[in-house]
Each structure stands twice: as structure tokens, then as C-alpha cells.
Amino acid sequence: MINIVAALLLLLAGASASSQTASSTTKKDVDLEVLAAWLEGSFSSQAQAAGDSTYFDIRLRMKRIWYDRTDGYWLVVEQAMATSQDAPYRQRVYNVRRVEENMIESRTFTWMDPARVIGAWKDTTLVDGMSPSDLVPRRGCEVYMQLDARHFFGSTHGTACSSELRGASYATSEVKIYRDRIISWDRGFSSDNVQVWGATKGGYVFIRQEGW
């Protein structure tokens, strides 16, 4: 009888442990959900440009795609001048995922055929049937973010993000993400660490636009 009771207790303990493991595995990453929600939307630097002529009036749009994937959140990204919003000068895809307990990584991709998906932020059917195999990873351009009491903040690491724009050798990105705005500072540097493109005073301040 004692052996039977002991066996039952062991069986119950094993079932309880399996249940706890399954529960922890399926637990939602609330911080990651919040970051994805704060990234998604339509943003404008119009207010900043109106107060400082060294900044341009730019529109930034981000929209979540590929909801069925389980490897983080995927967002299609477009940046365009306010005067030519149908001709974005930058098209990206971000994959935002948890990599460590206190670290979130945003991987950056470009499209193999960017012309095919212009406007995908407002018509996500343009990317139906597509997948990460239609993307080109920008290796070394990953942004690593953490959360403090009010916002997410992070940057690329070192000189690993290569760039040939306007004679640059590498690029850096620094971001601060709030509920109502995104501050983004992208800069390009020559091989001798001289800045050759990007804002010089600080990041662009993109204010969230309602009703987009």
C-alpha cells in the first residue's frame, strides 16, 4: 500500500510540474506586446520641422503583418517625405522578438522587390502569400532595446551596420519609443568615423497621428 501511495504522489507531482512548465511556456510577453503596439501606427515629424528647418517633414508608417508567425512580431515600415508620400524613400520590415529576459531585438530587413509592396502599410494584402524568404536581412543593423518606467530605448551595436549611402562605411541607429511618439536618430559615418548623413542635432521626433 505504501508503495502504491508513493507512486501516486510522484505521478501527481510530475503532472503538476508539467502543468507549470506548459503555463510558463505559453505565458504572454506583455512588454513585447506593448512595444509592438507602440510601434504600429502613423507618425509625423511635421511639428519638429516647423520649429527647426534642419529637419524635414517626414511621414513614418508601420503596420503589423504575418499574424500567424510565432517568431515575434513582424511590421512593414515605410518612410516618405510629406510632399511625396506615395514614393517612400525607405522601405523596411522589422521583426521584433525577445532574445533575453531584459532585452528585445528588432531585426531589420529590406524587400527583394520593394516596388511590389509600396503602400503595404495601408493594404496588407500586398504581402499576402509572402514570407521572410522574400526579404534580405540587414545583418549588423539589429537594434537592441530595453524598457524603463516610461519608454523603450536602444541602439545598434558598434560599426556592424554597413552603409554605402553618401560615402558612408557604416550606420548607427538610436531609438526611444513612447506611447505617443518615436524618437529615431539614424546616422551614417565614413570609415574614419566622420558623420556623412543624418541629423546632427539629435533624433527625429515622430508624433503619433490619430485616425490613420
Buried (B, 14 or more C-beta within 10 A) or exposed (E): EEEEEEEEEEEEEEEEEEEEEEEEEEEEBEBBEBBBEBBBBBBBBBBBBEEEEEBBBBBBBBBBBBEEEEEBBBBBBBBBEEEEBEEBEEBBBBBBBBEEEEEBBBBBBBBEEBEEBBBBBEEBEBBEEBEBEBBEBBEBBBBBBEBEEEBBBBBBEEBEBEBEEEEBBBBBBBBBBBEEBBBBBBBBBBEEEEEBBBBEEEBBBBBBBEEE
